[in-house]
Protein backbone atom coordinates (compact mmCIF):
# COMPACT_ATOMS: atom_id res chain seq x y z
CA UNK A 1 0.00 0.00 0.00
CA UNK A 2 1.25 3.45 -0.99
CA UNK A 3 0.78 6.22 1.60
CA UNK A 4 1.24 9.88 0.65
CA UNK A 5 0.85 13.35 2.13
CA UNK A 6 0.29 16.63 0.28
CA UNK A 7 1.44 19.96 1.66
CA UNK A 8 1.57 23.63 0.70
CA UNK A 9 2.55 26.99 2.10
CA UNK A 10 -0.28 26.61 4.61
CA UNK A 11 1.70 23.86 6.31
CA UNK A 12 4.44 24.85 8.74
CA UNK A 13 7.93 23.42 8.17
CA UNK A 14 7.90 19.71 8.99
CA UNK A 15 10.28 17.21 10.50
CA UNK A 16 10.29 15.06 7.39
CA UNK A 17 12.32 12.30 9.04
CA UNK A 18 9.32 11.73 11.34
CA UNK A 19 6.98 11.75 8.35
CA UNK A 20 9.08 9.04 6.71
CA UNK A 21 9.26 7.04 9.93
CA UNK A 22 5.46 7.05 10.10
CA UNK A 23 5.26 5.15 6.82
CA UNK A 24 4.66 8.01 4.38
CA UNK A 25 6.66 7.42 1.22
CA UNK A 26 5.55 10.23 -1.11
CA UNK A 27 5.23 13.99 -0.54
CA UNK A 28 3.17 16.03 -2.98
CA UNK A 29 4.14 19.69 -2.66
CA UNK A 30 2.20 22.63 -4.05
CA UNK A 31 4.39 24.46 -6.55
CA UNK A 32 2.21 27.13 -8.15
CA UNK A 33 -1.24 28.70 -8.08
CA UNK A 34 -2.63 30.35 -11.19
CA UNK A 35 -0.18 32.81 -12.78
CA UNK A 36 2.50 34.61 -10.80
CA UNK A 37 1.80 32.92 -7.46
CA UNK A 38 4.55 30.40 -6.65
CA UNK A 39 4.01 28.62 -3.36
CA UNK A 40 6.38 30.20 -0.83
CA UNK A 41 7.33 26.93 0.88
CA UNK A 42 7.70 24.74 -2.20
CA UNK A 43 11.48 24.49 -2.14
CA UNK A 44 11.64 24.12 1.64
CA UNK A 45 9.07 21.31 1.76
CA UNK A 46 10.41 19.56 -1.34
CA UNK A 47 14.05 19.60 -0.26
CA UNK A 48 13.18 18.49 3.26
CA UNK A 49 11.10 15.58 2.02
CA UNK A 50 13.73 14.51 -0.50
CA UNK A 51 16.51 14.69 2.09
CA UNK A 52 14.44 12.41 4.35
CA UNK A 53 14.17 9.83 1.59
CA UNK A 54 10.63 10.50 0.40
CA UNK A 55 9.71 10.58 -3.27
CA UNK A 56 8.70 14.13 -4.16
CA UNK A 57 5.94 15.15 -6.52
CA UNK A 58 4.33 18.54 -7.06
CA UNK A 59 1.00 20.02 -8.04
CA UNK A 60 -0.46 23.16 -9.59
CA UNK A 61 -3.75 24.79 -8.55
CA UNK A 62 -5.55 25.59 -11.79
CA UNK A 63 -7.22 29.00 -11.87
CA UNK A 64 -10.11 29.41 -14.27
CA UNK A 65 -10.99 33.01 -13.43
CA UNK A 66 -9.32 34.66 -10.47
CA UNK A 67 -9.96 38.38 -10.69
CA UNK A 68 -8.53 38.50 -14.20
CA UNK A 69 -8.43 36.20 -17.23
CA UNK A 70 -6.04 33.29 -16.76
CA UNK A 71 -4.34 31.47 -19.62
CA UNK A 72 -4.22 27.80 -18.65
CA UNK A 73 -1.25 27.13 -20.95
CA UNK A 74 0.75 29.97 -19.38
CA UNK A 75 -0.04 28.56 -15.96
CA UNK A 76 1.31 25.18 -16.99
CA UNK A 77 4.52 26.64 -18.40
CA UNK A 78 5.16 28.47 -15.14
CA UNK A 79 4.38 25.34 -13.12
CA UNK A 80 6.63 23.10 -15.19
CA UNK A 81 9.57 25.44 -14.62
CA UNK A 82 9.36 24.37 -10.95
CA UNK A 83 8.23 20.79 -11.58
CA UNK A 84 11.44 20.01 -13.50
CA UNK A 85 13.42 19.76 -10.26
CA UNK A 86 11.32 16.75 -9.19
CA UNK A 87 10.25 15.20 -12.46
CA UNK A 88 10.04 11.50 -11.63
CA UNK A 89 6.33 11.80 -10.80
CA UNK A 90 3.86 13.19 -13.31
CA UNK A 91 2.74 16.81 -13.08
CA UNK A 92 -0.53 17.21 -11.19
CA UNK A 93 -3.36 19.61 -12.02
CA UNK A 94 -5.52 20.45 -9.01
CA UNK A 95 -9.02 21.00 -10.40
CA UNK A 96 -11.47 22.38 -7.85
CA UNK A 97 -13.86 25.28 -7.50
CA UNK A 98 -12.29 27.40 -4.73
CA UNK A 99 -11.61 30.80 -6.27
CA UNK A 100 -13.09 29.61 -9.57
CA UNK A 101 -16.77 29.96 -8.74
CA UNK A 102 -17.47 32.59 -11.42
CA UNK A 103 -16.30 30.41 -14.31
CA UNK A 104 -18.78 28.88 -16.72
CA UNK A 105 -18.78 25.21 -17.69
CA UNK A 106 -17.32 26.14 -21.09
CA UNK A 107 -14.49 28.06 -19.41
CA UNK A 108 -13.80 25.10 -17.13
CA UNK A 109 -13.70 22.67 -20.05
CA UNK A 110 -11.44 24.90 -22.13
CA UNK A 111 -9.03 25.56 -19.27
CA UNK A 112 -8.71 21.92 -18.21
CA UNK A 113 -8.28 20.65 -21.78
CA UNK A 114 -5.72 23.38 -22.59
CA UNK A 115 -3.75 22.65 -19.41
CA UNK A 116 -3.67 18.90 -20.09
CA UNK A 117 -2.62 19.47 -23.70
CA UNK A 118 0.19 21.83 -22.67
CA UNK A 119 1.59 19.31 -20.20
CA UNK A 120 1.49 16.56 -22.80
CA UNK A 121 3.15 18.76 -25.42
CA UNK A 122 5.98 19.93 -23.14
CA UNK A 123 6.57 16.82 -21.03
CA UNK A 124 5.37 13.93 -23.18
CA UNK A 125 3.10 12.39 -20.52
CA UNK A 126 -0.45 13.08 -19.42
CA UNK A 127 -0.79 14.85 -16.07
CA UNK A 128 -2.52 13.47 -13.02
CA UNK A 129 -5.84 15.21 -12.35
CA UNK A 130 -6.77 15.85 -8.72
CA UNK A 131 -10.49 16.40 -8.18
CA UNK A 132 -13.62 15.15 -6.47
CA UNK A 133 -16.76 13.76 -8.05
CA UNK A 134 -18.78 16.80 -6.96
CA UNK A 135 -16.24 19.30 -8.27
CA UNK A 136 -15.73 17.50 -11.58
CA UNK A 137 -19.24 16.49 -12.54
CA UNK A 138 -20.74 19.63 -10.98
CA UNK A 139 -18.81 21.73 -13.49
CA UNK A 140 -19.96 19.63 -16.43
CA UNK A 141 -16.57 17.97 -16.97
CA UNK A 142 -17.86 14.40 -16.88
CA UNK A 143 -18.45 14.54 -20.63
CA UNK A 144 -14.72 15.00 -21.36
CA UNK A 145 -14.30 11.29 -22.01
CA UNK A 146 -10.83 11.55 -23.52
CA UNK A 147 -9.42 12.80 -20.22
CA UNK A 148 -9.63 9.32 -18.73
CA UNK A 149 -6.13 8.99 -20.18
CA UNK A 150 -5.00 11.11 -17.23
CA UNK A 151 -4.52 9.22 -13.96
CA UNK A 152 -7.12 10.26 -11.40
CA UNK A 153 -6.21 11.46 -7.91
CA UNK A 154 -9.59 11.33 -6.22
CA UNK A 155 -10.60 13.47 -3.25
CA UNK A 156 -13.37 11.65 -1.41
CA UNK A 157 -13.71 11.66 2.37
CA UNK A 158 -16.40 9.00 2.70
CA UNK A 159 -15.92 5.40 3.72
CA UNK A 160 -15.63 4.38 0.07
CA UNK A 161 -14.22 6.13 -2.99
CA UNK A 162 -16.83 7.42 -5.46
CA UNK A 163 -15.18 7.89 -8.85
CA UNK A 164 -16.47 10.57 -11.28
CA UNK A 165 -17.03 10.09 -14.98
CA UNK A 166 -15.19 9.41 -17.28
CA UNK A 167 -12.88 7.38 -15.04
CA UNK A 168 -13.56 3.86 -13.90
CA UNK A 169 -10.89 3.79 -11.21
CA UNK A 170 -8.49 6.03 -9.34
CA UNK A 171 -4.70 5.91 -9.17
CA UNK A 172 -4.62 7.70 -5.79
CA UNK A 173 -7.35 8.35 -3.20
CA UNK A 174 -7.20 11.30 -0.82
CA UNK A 175 -9.32 9.82 1.93
CA UNK A 176 -8.98 12.52 4.60
CA UNK A 177 -8.23 16.20 4.98
CA UNK A 178 -7.53 16.02 8.69
CA UNK A 179 -5.25 13.04 8.98
CA UNK A 180 -2.71 12.54 11.73
CA UNK A 181 0.92 11.52 11.23
CA UNK A 182 2.42 9.91 14.30
CA UNK A 183 4.93 12.27 15.95
CA UNK A 184 4.24 15.19 13.60
CA UNK A 185 2.17 18.18 14.85
CA UNK A 186 -0.81 19.25 12.76
CA UNK A 187 -3.40 17.64 10.52
CA UNK A 188 -2.76 16.63 6.93
CA UNK A 189 -4.27 15.63 3.61
CA UNK A 190 -3.48 11.93 3.32
CA UNK A 191 -3.88 9.67 0.31
CA UNK A 192 -3.37 6.02 -0.49
CA UNK A 193 -2.99 3.93 -3.60
CA UNK A 194 -1.93 0.50 -4.73
CA UNK A 195 1.38 1.57 -6.27
CA UNK A 196 3.28 4.38 -7.96
CA UNK A 197 3.10 2.76 -11.38
CA UNK A 198 0.51 5.08 -12.95
CA UNK A 199 1.95 8.16 -11.25
CA UNK A 200 5.49 7.92 -12.56
CA UNK A 201 6.69 9.71 -15.68
CA UNK A 202 8.76 6.66 -16.75
CA UNK A 203 11.11 9.09 -18.49
CA UNK A 204 14.83 8.30 -18.60
CA UNK A 205 15.83 11.95 -18.27
CA UNK A 206 14.10 15.20 -17.45
CA UNK A 207 12.35 16.69 -20.52
C-alpha positions in Angstrom: 0.0 0.0 0.0 1.2 3.4 -1.0 0.8 6.2 1.6 1.2 9.9 0.7 0.9 13.4 2.1 0.3 16.6 0.3 1.4 20.0 1.7 1.6 23.6 0.7 2.5 27.0 2.1 -0.3 26.6 4.6 1.7 23.9 6.3 4.4 24.9 8.7 7.9 23.4 8.2 7.9 19.7 9.0 10.3 17.2 10.5 10.3 15.1 7.4 12.3 12.3 9.0 9.3 11.7 11.3 7.0 11.8 8.4 9.1 9.0 6.7 9.3 7.0 9.9 5.5 7.0 10.1 5.3 5.2 6.8 4.7 8.0 4.4 6.7 7.4 1.2 5.6 10.2 -1.1 5.2 14.0 -0.5 3.2 16.0 -3.0 4.1 19.7 -2.7 2.2 22.6 -4.1 4.4 24.5 -6.6 2.2 27.1 -8.1 -1.2 28.7 -8.1 -2.6 30.4 -11.2 -0.2 32.8 -12.8 2.5 34.6 -10.8 1.8 32.9 -7.5 4.5 30.4 -6.7 4.0 28.6 -3.4 6.4 30.2 -0.8 7.3 26.9 0.9 7.7 24.7 -2.2 11.5 24.5 -2.1 11.6 24.1 1.6 9.1 21.3 1.8 10.4 19.6 -1.3 14.1 19.6 -0.3 13.2 18.5 3.3 11.1 15.6 2.0 13.7 14.5 -0.5 16.5 14.7 2.1 14.4 12.4 4.3 14.2 9.8 1.6 10.6 10.5 0.4 9.7 10.6 -3.3 8.7 14.1 -4.2 5.9 15.2 -6.5 4.3 18.5 -7.1 1.0 20.0 -8.0 -0.5 23.2 -9.6 -3.7 24.8 -8.5 -5.5 25.6 -11.8 -7.2 29.0 -11.9 -10.1 29.4 -14.3 -11.0 33.0 -13.4 -9.3 34.7 -10.5 -10.0 38.4 -10.7 -8.5 38.5 -14.2 -8.4 36.2 -17.2 -6.0 33.3 -16.8 -4.3 31.5 -19.6 -4.2 27.8 -18.7 -1.3 27.1 -21.0 0.7 30.0 -19.4 0.0 28.6 -16.0 1.3 25.2 -17.0 4.5 26.6 -18.4 5.2 28.5 -15.1 4.4 25.3 -13.1 6.6 23.1 -15.2 9.6 25.4 -14.6 9.4 24.4 -11.0 8.2 20.8 -11.6 11.4 20.0 -13.5 13.4 19.8 -10.3 11.3 16.8 -9.2 10.3 15.2 -12.5 10.0 11.5 -11.6 6.3 11.8 -10.8 3.9 13.2 -13.3 2.7 16.8 -13.1 -0.5 17.2 -11.2 -3.4 19.6 -12.0 -5.5 20.5 -9.0 -9.0 21.0 -10.4 -11.5 22.4 -7.9 -13.9 25.3 -7.5 -12.3 27.4 -4.7 -11.6 30.8 -6.3 -13.1 29.6 -9.6 -16.8 30.0 -8.7 -17.5 32.6 -11.4 -16.3 30.4 -14.3 -18.8 28.9 -16.7 -18.8 25.2 -17.7 -17.3 26.1 -21.1 -14.5 28.1 -19.4 -13.8 25.1 -17.1 -13.7 22.7 -20.1 -11.4 24.9 -22.1 -9.0 25.6 -19.3 -8.7 21.9 -18.2 -8.3 20.6 -21.8 -5.7 23.4 -22.6 -3.8 22.6 -19.4 -3.7 18.9 -20.1 -2.6 19.5 -23.7 0.2 21.8 -22.7 1.6 19.3 -20.2 1.5 16.6 -22.8 3.1 18.8 -25.4 6.0 19.9 -23.1 6.6 16.8 -21.0 5.4 13.9 -23.2 3.1 12.4 -20.5 -0.5 13.1 -19.4 -0.8 14.8 -16.1 -2.5 13.5 -13.0 -5.8 15.2 -12.4 -6.8 15.8 -8.7 -10.5 16.4 -8.2 -13.6 15.1 -6.5 -16.8 13.8 -8.1 -18.8 16.8 -7.0 -16.2 19.3 -8.3 -15.7 17.5 -11.6 -19.2 16.5 -12.5 -20.7 19.6 -11.0 -18.8 21.7 -13.5 -20.0 19.6 -16.4 -16.6 18.0 -17.0 -17.9 14.4 -16.9 -18.5 14.5 -20.6 -14.7 15.0 -21.4 -14.3 11.3 -22.0 -10.8 11.5 -23.5 -9.4 12.8 -20.2 -9.6 9.3 -18.7 -6.1 9.0 -20.2 -5.0 11.1 -17.2 -4.5 9.2 -14.0 -7.1 10.3 -11.4 -6.2 11.5 -7.9 -9.6 11.3 -6.2 -10.6 13.5 -3.2 -13.4 11.6 -1.4 -13.7 11.7 2.4 -16.4 9.0 2.7 -15.9 5.4 3.7 -15.6 4.4 0.1 -14.2 6.1 -3.0 -16.8 7.4 -5.5 -15.2 7.9 -8.9 -16.5 10.6 -11.3 -17.0 10.1 -15.0 -15.2 9.4 -17.3 -12.9 7.4 -15.0 -13.6 3.9 -13.9 -10.9 3.8 -11.2 -8.5 6.0 -9.3 -4.7 5.9 -9.2 -4.6 7.7 -5.8 -7.4 8.4 -3.2 -7.2 11.3 -0.8 -9.3 9.8 1.9 -9.0 12.5 4.6 -8.2 16.2 5.0 -7.5 16.0 8.7 -5.3 13.0 9.0 -2.7 12.5 11.7 0.9 11.5 11.2 2.4 9.9 14.3 4.9 12.3 16.0 4.2 15.2 13.6 2.2 18.2 14.8 -0.8 19.2 12.8 -3.4 17.6 10.5 -2.8 16.6 6.9 -4.3 15.6 3.6 -3.5 11.9 3.3 -3.9 9.7 0.3 -3.4 6.0 -0.5 -3.0 3.9 -3.6 -1.9 0.5 -4.7 1.4 1.6 -6.3 3.3 4.4 -8.0 3.1 2.8 -11.4 0.5 5.1 -13.0 1.9 8.2 -11.2 5.5 7.9 -12.6 6.7 9.7 -15.7 8.8 6.7 -16.7 11.1 9.1 -18.5 14.8 8.3 -18.6 15.8 11.9 -18.3 14.1 15.2 -17.5 12.3 16.7 -20.5 
